Amino acid sequence: MIEHLVTQPRYFFKEQTKYPGARTQMLLVLAVGIAFGLAHVSIYYQMGEEAAQYYEVIAIYTSVNVAVPFLIWIGSTILMAILSRFISRGLLIGELFRLTGWGMYPLLAAGLIQSAARVYALEGSEPPELGLTPHLSHTWDQYRLYLETANGDPVFLVTTGIAVALALYAGYLWMIAVEELAAFDETTIARPKAAIIAAIPTVLCLVWIVAPFVF
């Protein structure tokens, strides 16, 4: 069935409106977070002797990356439901939550390739030395500066571009999900309006992907 999400997304979302529950979507969203968090876990093992001093900061970075897709999923579902009430009759929030979770699927690939490219870009580079008793804020700043050294790497730039394209494809899937959910509720939403609603999770995902270059 999952292959239909790529080959026949409209059919896939139409079928998914018939099934309750969101356990599989939760596992998918968790996998997305792990995919993005893998970069920091890999960097930790790549650091060598300096790794122990960066343990707390890397644990925080990894935890944040695992949590972000859940925040995007929940937050965007609420915002999409609210917005749909202003530009249409309103979407069923429970079904919207389930379908939005499926739309995260392309981000699994985005996370894997961006993580792999970041690890590749930092391979062989030495993390800054922190001294004997570094403060957490200082360690945080030094790790952030260390990560920024990957931003100019051509491989990382190309894979980030691919990740952006995958996020836009997820936006396309969310637009179809909105249209099919409206049909399930025996109403219609024009494609431009569906695109506006789907833009909420799309923009949030794009911000997350380009965050290494902005924040």
C-alpha positions in Angstrom: 0.0 0.0 0.0 2.8 2.5 0.9 4.1 2.4 -2.7 0.8 4.0 -3.8 1.8 7.1 -1.8 4.4 7.7 -4.5 2.8 6.2 -7.6 -0.9 7.0 -6.9 -1.1 9.5 -4.1 -4.7 10.5 -4.8 -5.8 6.9 -4.6 -3.6 6.3 -1.5 -5.2 9.2 0.5 -8.7 8.3 -0.7 -8.1 4.8 0.8 -6.5 6.1 4.0 -9.6 8.1 4.8 -11.3 4.7 5.5 -8.9 3.5 8.1 -8.7 4.9 11.7 -5.6 5.0 13.8 -2.2 6.7 13.4 0.3 4.2 14.8 2.0 3.7 11.5 2.2 7.4 10.9 3.8 7.9 14.3 6.4 5.4 13.5 7.0 7.1 10.2 7.4 10.5 11.8 9.7 9.0 14.4 11.8 7.6 11.6 12.0 11.0 9.9 13.3 12.5 13.2 15.9 9.7 13.6 17.0 10.2 10.0 17.8 13.9 10.6 19.3 13.1 14.1 21.6 10.5 12.7 24.0 13.2 11.5 24.8 14.3 15.1 25.2 10.7 16.3 27.6 10.0 13.5 29.5 13.2 14.1 29.9 12.2 17.7 31.6 8.9 16.8 33.7 10.8 14.2 35.0 13.3 16.7 37.5 11.0 18.5 38.9 12.2 21.8 36.9 15.4 21.8 33.6 13.6 21.6 33.1 13.2 25.4 33.1 17.0 25.9 30.4 17.5 23.3 28.2 14.7 24.5 25.5 16.8 26.2 25.2 19.3 23.3 25.0 16.5 20.7 22.4 14.7 22.8 20.3 17.9 22.8 20.7 18.4 19.0 19.7 14.8 18.4 16.7 15.0 20.7 15.5 18.2 19.0 15.8 16.6 15.6 13.7 13.7 16.7 11.1 16.0 18.3 10.8 18.5 15.5 8.8 16.4 13.0 6.3 15.6 15.7 5.9 19.3 16.5 5.5 20.0 12.8 2.9 17.2 12.4 0.8 18.3 15.4 1.2 22.1 15.0 0.6 22.1 11.3 -2.5 19.9 11.7 -4.0 22.4 14.1 -3.2 25.4 11.9 -4.4 23.6 8.8 -7.7 22.8 10.5 -8.1 26.4 11.7 -7.3 27.9 8.3 -9.6 25.5 6.5 -12.5 26.9 8.5 -11.8 30.4 7.2 -11.4 29.4 3.5 -13.8 26.4 3.4 -16.2 24.5 5.4 -13.5 23.1 7.6 -11.6 19.8 7.6 -12.0 17.0 10.1 -9.1 17.4 12.4 -8.7 13.7 13.3 -8.6 12.6 9.7 -6.4 15.6 8.8 -3.9 14.5 11.5 -3.6 11.0 10.1 -3.2 12.1 6.5 -0.7 14.8 7.3 1.4 12.2 9.0 1.6 10.2 5.8 2.7 13.3 3.9 5.9 13.3 5.9 7.2 10.3 4.0 9.4 12.1 1.5 11.2 13.8 4.5 12.6 10.4 5.5 14.7 10.4 2.4 15.5 14.1 2.9 16.8 13.4 6.4 18.9 10.5 5.4 20.7 12.2 2.5 21.2 15.5 4.3 22.6 13.7 7.4 24.9 11.6 5.3 26.2 14.7 3.4 26.8 16.6 6.6 28.8 13.7 8.0 30.8 13.5 4.8 31.5 17.2 4.8 32.9 17.2 8.3 34.9 14.0 7.8 38.5 14.7 8.7 37.9 18.1 10.3 38.8 18.6 13.9 36.2 20.0 16.4 37.3 23.0 18.4 39.1 22.2 21.7 37.0 23.2 24.7 39.5 23.2 27.6 39.1 21.4 30.9 35.7 22.7 32.2 33.7 24.2 29.3 30.4 25.8 30.1 27.4 24.3 28.2 26.7 27.6 26.4 30.3 27.7 25.2 30.2 24.1 24.0 26.9 24.8 22.2 28.5 27.8 20.4 31.6 25.8 19.4 29.6 22.9 18.1 27.4 25.2 16.1 30.5 26.8 14.5 31.8 23.3 13.8 28.6 22.3 12.0 28.7 25.5 10.0 32.0 24.4 8.4 29.9 21.9 6.4 27.7 24.6 4.9 30.1 25.5 2.1 30.7 21.9 1.0 29.3 21.2 -2.5 28.0 17.8 -1.6 26.1 19.2 1.4 24.7 22.1 -0.7 23.5 19.7 -3.4 21.9 17.3 -1.0 20.2 20.2 0.8 18.8 21.3 -2.5 17.4 17.7 -3.0 16.0 17.8 0.5 14.2 21.0 -0.3 12.8 19.4 -3.5 11.6 16.5 -1.4 9.9 18.9 1.1 8.1 20.5 -1.8 7.0 17.1 -3.0 5.6 16.5 0.5 3.7 19.8 0.1 2.2 18.4 -3.1 1.1 15.3 -1.2 -0.4 17.4 1.5 -2.4 19.3 -1.1 -3.8 16.1 -2.5 -4.6 14.9 1.1 -6.5 18.1 1.7 -8.5 17.6 -1.5 -9.3 14.0 -0.8 -10.2 14.7 2.8 -12.7 17.4 1.6 -14.2 14.9 -0.8 -14.5 12.4 2.0 -16.4 15.0 4.0 -18.7 15.5 0.9 -17.4 18.9 0.1 -14.9 20.4 -2.3 -11.8 22.6 -1.9 -10.4 24.4 -4.9 -6.8 23.5 -5.7 -5.5 27.0 -4.9 -7.1 26.9 -1.5 -5.8 23.3 -0.9 -2.4 24.5 -1.8 -2.6 27.4 0.7 -3.6 25.0 3.5 -0.8 22.5 2.5 1.7 25.4 2.6 1.7 25.4 6.4 3.6 22.1 6.9 5.6 22.7 3.7 7.0 26.0 5.0 7.7 24.5 8.4 9.6 21.6 6.8 11.5 24.0 4.5 12.6 26.1 7.4 13.8 23.0 9.3 15.8 21.8 6.3 17.6 25.1 5.6 18.1 25.9 9.3 21.8 25.0 9.1 22.3 28.0 6.8 20.1 30.4 8.8 20.2 29.7 12.5 
